[in-house]
């Protein structure tokens, strides 16, 4: 089964085409352009490099959040546009879970963090043992101090890898309080479509998929504009 995977929940955008567990082609871009400018050209170029057309794609997985509200909406919209005409199956993947799949084959704890602003991070923690990825908590929006406390209390004896677009920021705040954390290497630091693809494999195999109409973003909190409006209305 040929799967097209998309990731644009943060600054980088990436595309991956895989067949079963084999990566056929991938593309990654981290430049100061909006995903509405980059994602479709990346899809077209990646298909072309793999000598495929969009008609060869049999399913689409997409990072559905948490993350940038604009980026997540663009990824979901593109996935819907591709899958609707042929009613292809879709899988919505947590952007935090997708990062954990970059560390398959290791024996480590992965703390995925995305900058949610206001001293908060979108976060989830995963245990990696060989090919097994075990989720330790739900995706959440958590204060920096609370995440540091959680890691101290529950993962003090673990080797912890910090990854995600909020990794540098969180590490700068936490490394003086936690001596068991380290930053992911640059090539594994950010979420990517490769991780989205691997994270979706079991769902496709079990036919645990959704239609394009059912494909929805994963928001852990309201967009900034809606929060400000709600606060204004409550005053």
Secondary structure, 3 states (H helix, E strand, C coil): CEEEEEECCCCCEEEEEEECCEEEEEEEECCCCCHHHHHHHHHHHHHHHCCCCHHHCCEEEEECCCCCHHHHHHHHHHHHHHHHCCCCEEEEECHHHHHHHHHCCCEEEEEEEEEEECCEEEEEEEEEECCEEEECCCCEEEEHHHHHHHHHHHCCCCCEEEECCCHHHHHHHHCCCCCCEEECCHHHHCCCHHHHHHHHHHHHHCCCCECCCCCCCCCCCCCHHHHHHHHHHHC
